[in-house]
Amino acid sequence: MNVRVGSLPFVLLMLGACDVESVETNGTNLRFITQLPEAVTAVAAPFQNLEAVVLLPDDNCYWYNHAGPVETTLLPLRTTQGRPICVERAEVAPAQ
């Protein structure tokens, strides 16, 4: 299957309505997505935790909760080619 990564942001923008779950982590309230859009799961590399993913407003990219041997931290969700999976920001038209 040949997926164009260039069209991924548009697809992700269209699939913006996701179920979310609020989780308290290190004193910060994160809203983990309980059901990722199909377009994200189709391009995400297989070694990542897709059960605890959050879309951070700082960069509009998906991050996943990685439980390492020393600490648990958020890491950027990446494609099989190593690119971060992000959503394009909606442009706001200037007021006239």
Buried (B, 14 or more C-beta within 10 A) or exposed (E): EEEEEEEBBEBBBEBEEBEBEEEEBEEEEBEBBEEBBEBBEEBBBEEBEBEBBBBBEEEBBBBBBBEEEEEEEBEBBBBEEEEEBBBEEEEEEEEE
